[in-house]
């Protein structure tokens, strides 16, 4: 507790400081380095602006390709599902996978594409 009281007394004893209190007069202006540095700086600024334009074009191109790939993925998935439904409807046995797959008497689950429980051969189910 003594340390806190001592610290508070020290903080109140120090006069408030303002930013820049160590400068009595304004800082000197930066030196003029000549026209060759100005030309180099302007050339570098032009190069950076060209690089930004090229990077923006690449961003647009990659974004468009990503959206196209996503659209093709969705279309392909929908076509695959429709093809599977059509195939299931045209087979002699009907659906190859029951809509709800109850567990077998021994507790095993059916694998996709199996017509019956795992202990039966697919040709015996026909």
C-alpha positions in Angstrom: 0.0 0.0 0.0 2.9 2.3 0.8 4.2 1.8 -2.8 0.9 2.9 -4.3 0.7 6.0 -2.2 4.3 6.9 -3.1 3.7 6.3 -6.8 0.6 8.5 -6.7 2.5 11.3 -5.0 5.3 11.1 -7.7 2.7 11.2 -10.5 1.1 14.3 -9.1 4.4 16.0 -8.5 5.5 15.7 -12.2 4.1 18.5 -14.4 2.1 17.4 -17.4 4.1 17.1 -20.5 2.8 17.9 -24.0 3.8 16.2 -27.2 6.7 17.9 -28.9 7.8 19.7 -25.7 11.4 18.9 -26.7 11.2 21.0 -29.9 11.7 24.7 -29.2 11.3 25.7 -32.9 9.8 23.7 -35.8 11.9 21.0 -37.3 13.9 21.9 -40.4 12.4 21.0 -43.8 13.7 18.0 -45.6 16.6 18.7 -47.9 16.0 19.1 -51.6 17.7 16.1 -53.2 17.4 17.3 -56.8 15.5 16.5 -59.9 17.0 13.1 -60.5 15.4 11.8 -57.2 12.1 13.3 -58.2 12.2 11.6 -61.6 13.1 8.3 -59.9 10.2 8.7 -57.5 7.7 9.5 -60.2 9.0 6.6 -62.3 8.5 4.2 -59.3 5.0 5.6 -58.6 4.1 4.9 -62.3 5.4 1.4 -62.0 3.4 0.8 -58.8 0.2 2.1 -60.4 0.8 -0.2 -63.4 1.3 -3.1 -61.1 -1.9 -2.3 -59.2 -3.8 -2.2 -62.5 -2.4 -5.6 -63.5 -3.1 -7.1 -60.1 -6.7 -5.8 -60.3 -7.2 -7.5 -63.7 -5.8 -10.8 -62.3 -8.2 -10.5 -59.3 -11.1 -10.1 -61.7 -10.0 -13.0 -63.9 -9.5 -15.4 -61.0 -12.8 -14.4 -59.4 -14.6 -15.1 -62.6 -12.9 -18.4 -63.0 -13.8 -19.4 -59.4 -17.5 -18.5 -60.0 -17.5 -20.4 -63.3 -16.0 -23.5 -61.6 -18.6 -23.3 -58.8 -21.4 -23.0 -61.3 -20.1 -26.0 -63.3 -19.8 -28.0 -60.0 -23.4 -27.3 -59.1 -24.6 -28.1 -62.6 -22.6 -31.3 -62.7 -23.9 -32.4 -59.3 -27.5 -31.8 -60.4 -27.0 -33.7 -63.6 -25.3 -36.6 -61.8 -28.2 -36.8 -59.3 -30.8 -36.8 -62.2 -28.8 -39.4 -64.1 -28.7 -41.6 -61.0 -32.4 -41.2 -60.5 -33.0 -42.1 -64.1 -30.8 -45.1 -63.9 -32.5 -46.3 -60.7 -35.9 -45.9 -62.4 -34.9 -47.9 -65.5 -33.3 -50.9 -63.8 -35.3 -54.1 -63.4 -35.0 -54.2 -59.7 -36.0 -50.6 -59.1 -34.0 -48.5 -56.7 -30.6 -50.0 -55.9 -30.5 -48.1 -52.6 -33.7 -48.1 -50.4 -34.9 -44.6 -49.5 -34.3 -45.4 -45.8 -31.8 -48.0 -45.0 -32.8 -49.8 -41.8 -30.0 -51.8 -40.1 -29.8 -55.5 -40.8 -30.8 -58.0 -38.1 -27.1 -58.3 -37.1 -26.9 -54.5 -36.8 -24.8 -53.9 -40.0 -25.8 -51.1 -42.3 -26.2 -51.6 -46.1 -23.6 -50.1 -48.4 -24.7 -47.9 -51.2 -25.5 -49.8 -54.2 -26.4 -53.1 -52.4 -29.8 -54.4 -53.2 -30.2 -56.3 -50.0 -28.5 -57.2 -46.7 -24.8 -58.0 -46.9 -25.3 -61.7 -46.5 -27.2 -62.1 -49.8 -25.6 -62.2 -53.2 -27.0 -59.5 -55.5 -28.1 -62.0 -58.2 -30.2 -63.9 -55.6 -32.2 -60.7 -54.9 -33.4 -60.6 -58.5 
